[in-house]
Amino acid sequence: MKKAIVLCSGGIDSVTMAYYVKINLKYSRIKILFFDYGQRSLKKEEILSRRCSDNLNADFIKIKLKWLGNISGSLINKYEKLKKYRCLSNTKKEGGKFYVPCRNTIFLTYALALAESEYIKNKSINDIFIGFKCEGKESYPDTTKGFVKEINKISKISCNYPFIINAPLINKDKEDIIILGNKLGVYYKDTYSCYVSDKRHCGICLACRLRKAGFYWSGIKDPTKYNEE
């Protein structure tokens, strides 16, 4: 019986990956790992991560990390009015405003601890999956192929078993992921990308703009309702 721990935020990438793990990779037992780190969109993210878990008959585990939100200067955590962001040709400066310190390193450490605890208890082996996509030259330091390689080294030397951390979508752009998810039956109305609202996609933050662009280039109709078009 193949078992997996899937980190899920309720967004396009992580929900598509969860379906991919279940349907294409045929993992029969899945744990959806969701993190509360004081993000502004927490309510919607949790609702849709739980819905993904229900759809895949997976276990849902919520980890509270309020401390991470407290130390973060990211606009994901800080309530500040945004200006409309239009240019997607160079997102490095804008993306930096939404960077949460060591977020993925912390998340994956918790995933490894969960995997190791199950191994210690009953020799159960869980593979770990995270929904990194192709970020190009402007990627955050904790979303790259090099990061995945190094975090796997940490797994090998720090755990009782060398658990594998997988990022199967890391070579795909947003539109490629949407096309894949569409084939897998992902209902994209039940995903959430917005960085700044916990009710409805704002339509103006960087995540919303990238979501719109992904649907546009995929050729698949965007089912999302935005506050501002």
SVG drawing of the C-alpha trace seen along z (x, -y; Angstrom):
<svg xmlns="http://www.w3.org/2000/svg" viewBox="-17 -51 41 53">
<polyline fill="none" stroke="black" stroke-width="0.4" points="0.0,0.0 1.6,-3.3 1.3,-6.1 1.9,-9.8 2.0,-13.0 0.8,-15.9 1.4,-19.5 -1.7,-21.4 -2.7,-25.1 -5.9,-24.7 -4.3,-26.4 -4.1,-25.3 -0.6,-23.7 -1.1,-21.8 -4.6,-20.5 -3.6,-19.4 -0.6,-17.6 -2.8,-15.9 -5.0,-14.5 -1.9,-13.5 -0.5,-11.6 -3.8,-9.8 -4.8,-9.1 -1.6,-8.9 0.9,-7.7 -1.8,-5.5 -1.1,-6.3 -3.9,-4.6 -3.4,-6.3 -2.9,-10.1 -2.6,-12.6 -3.2,-16.2 -1.0,-18.5 -2.3,-22.1 -0.5,-24.9 -2.0,-27.9 0.7,-30.5 -1.6,-33.5 -2.1,-34.0 -4.7,-36.5 -6.4,-33.9 -6.5,-31.3 -10.2,-30.7 -10.6,-30.0 -7.4,-28.0 -8.5,-25.7 -12.0,-25.2 -10.7,-24.2 -7.8,-22.1 -10.4,-20.2 -12.6,-19.8 -9.6,-18.4 -9.0,-16.0 -12.7,-14.9 -12.7,-14.4 -9.6,-12.2 -10.8,-10.3 -7.6,-11.5 -6.9,-12.3 -6.7,-16.0 -4.0,-17.3 -3.8,-21.0 -0.6,-22.4 -0.7,-25.7 2.3,-28.0 1.2,-31.4 4.8,-32.2 5.8,-32.1 3.1,-34.6 4.2,-36.8 7.8,-37.1 6.9,-37.4 7.0,-40.8 5.3,-39.3 2.1,-40.9 0.6,-37.4 0.6,-38.1 0.5,-41.9 -2.7,-43.7 -1.8,-46.4 -3.7,-47.8 -2.3,-46.7 -1.8,-48.6 -3.0,-46.8 -0.1,-44.7 -0.2,-44.3 3.3,-43.4 4.1,-39.7 7.3,-40.0 9.4,-40.6 7.8,-39.6 10.9,-39.4 10.4,-42.7 6.7,-42.2 7.1,-38.6 9.6,-39.5 6.8,-41.4 5.1,-38.1 8.0,-36.0 7.6,-34.3 11.0,-33.5 12.0,-29.8 8.3,-28.8 8.8,-25.7 11.8,-24.6 9.7,-24.7 6.7,-23.0 8.8,-20.2 10.5,-19.7 7.1,-19.2 6.2,-16.7 9.4,-14.8 8.6,-14.7 5.2,-13.3 6.6,-10.7 9.3,-9.7 6.9,-9.4 4.8,-6.9 7.9,-5.0 9.0,-4.7 5.5,-3.6 4.8,-0.9 7.5,-1.0 5.0,-2.8 6.8,-4.6 5.3,-7.8 6.6,-9.7 6.3,-13.5 4.9,-15.7 5.0,-19.4 3.5,-21.4 6.4,-23.5 6.1,-24.7 8.5,-26.1 9.3,-29.6 12.0,-30.5 14.9,-32.8 12.7,-34.6 12.0,-31.7 12.1,-31.9 15.1,-30.2 13.0,-27.5 11.1,-26.4 14.0,-25.4 15.3,-22.1 18.5,-22.7 16.4,-23.2 14.6,-19.9 17.9,-18.1 19.3,-19.6 16.3,-19.0 16.4,-15.3 20.0,-15.2 18.7,-16.4 16.1,-13.7 18.8,-11.1 21.1,-12.2 18.5,-13.4 15.8,-10.7 15.5,-7.1 14.5,-6.4 15.5,-8.3 12.0,-9.7 11.8,-11.1 10.5,-14.6 9.0,-14.9 8.1,-17.9 6.6,-16.3 5.3,-19.6 8.5,-21.5 9.2,-21.6 5.7,-22.7 4.4,-26.3 1.0,-27.3 -0.8,-26.7 0.6,-23.2 -0.5,-22.4 -4.1,-23.6 -4.2,-21.4 -3.0,-18.4 -5.5,-19.1 -8.3,-19.5 -7.5,-16.0 -7.5,-14.6 -10.9,-16.1 -9.9,-18.9 -12.7,-21.3 -10.8,-24.6 -13.6,-26.6 -12.7,-24.7 -9.2,-26.1 -7.9,-29.4 -4.9,-31.5 -5.4,-35.0 -2.8,-36.2 -4.8,-38.9 -8.5,-38.0 -10.2,-35.2 -13.5,-35.6 -13.1,-36.0 -10.2,-36.4 -9.2,-40.1 -8.1,-40.0 -5.2,-42.4 -2.5,-40.7 0.3,-38.9 -1.2,-35.4 -4.5,-36.4 -2.7,-37.8 -0.7,-34.6 -3.9,-32.6 -5.6,-34.6 -2.6,-34.2 -2.4,-30.5 -6.0,-30.0 -5.6,-32.3 -2.5,-30.5 -4.0,-27.0 -7.0,-27.8 -9.3,-26.6 -12.1,-28.9 -11.3,-30.5 -14.2,-29.7 -13.0,-32.2 -15.0,-35.2 -12.7,-38.2 -13.6,-41.3 -11.8,-43.4 -11.2,-42.6"/>
</svg>
